[in-house]
Amino acid sequence: MEIKSSTFLISNTNPELCPAPTKPEYAFIGRSNVGKSSLINMLTGKKKLAKISVKPGKTRLINHFLINEEWYLVDLPGYGYAKVSKTDRKKWLSFIHKYILNRNNLICLFVLIDARIKPQKSDMEFMKWLAINNIPFAMIFTKCDKLSTNNLNKNITYYKNEMLKTWEELPKYFLTSAEKKTGKEDVLSYLEELNNSIE
């Protein structure tokens, strides 16, 4: 897939105000500071499409972008650690859950995981919640360029082993680096595959 156009549409905290669900939708989410905005910019080829910050928790809204005039890309707020109050985090989680559970044109949710760290409780619990609620999702390991090939393989294997303790099989996953553009074609090809599978 080639992304020829990407246009910002709307930001809000009310899923009911999202664009009409008339096009396929793909959302990206992950723990704060996982590199979500950088990955979205890498995929779309626009350096400033999604706002990047050195401070965790920059994304606080549901951000919709129209891609190739054909489908929506959604940048969701991060979960887990962020320097915000518990009240704000609770509000975020509430509208994120509402969005995920009620957005019937959401084809796949991409859960971003920092490849450098061990499985985090917040990631595991979130993916378990997705499975319980029958939400289709795939995993994207970010910042893979920050590790040697050997250490990267060790971390991914460790992650697989941890998940297979409670999962029958692993979700589809991708290895990426926004800086090196690693995994870009793999993720875009999967998005194209999903788009083509929609009747």
Beta strands, then each sheet from edge to edge (+ up, - down):
strand 1: 6-12
strand 2: 25-30
strand 3: 62-67
strand 4: 71-75
strand 5: 106-114
strand 6: 137-142
strand 7: 173-175
sheet 1: 1+ 3- 4+ 2+ 5+ 6+ 7+
end
